[in-house]
């Protein structure tokens, strides 16, 4: 099974004990495992935690939700960009999308399998 590591935003983390409380929850929310690595990227405001994710999401359960996609101008554009954006969430694009603020923000529908 292949895996990969990513850094995810975690809000402010104040010390190792705080990281040990917050990071495992963030990793679990992304179907991953915290590697034990974290660092502050904006003092007092933002830290990141390193999470190991499986490259092969499997399971009998699924969750379908929507995520922001920036402005999308056509179905052709959505079908091209949707899979890339979905992959950035560790999910797959369902093919559905809509503009929620014309010319400013669209959303795409993604599916998580777990």
Secondary structure as UniProt FT lines:
FT   STRAND          3..9
FT   HELIX           16..29
FT   TURN            30..31
FT   STRAND          32..42
FT   TURN            43..45
FT   STRAND          46..54
FT   STRAND          62..70
FT   HELIX           75..88
FT   TURN            89..90
FT   STRAND          92..101
FT   TURN            102..104
FT   STRAND          105..113
//
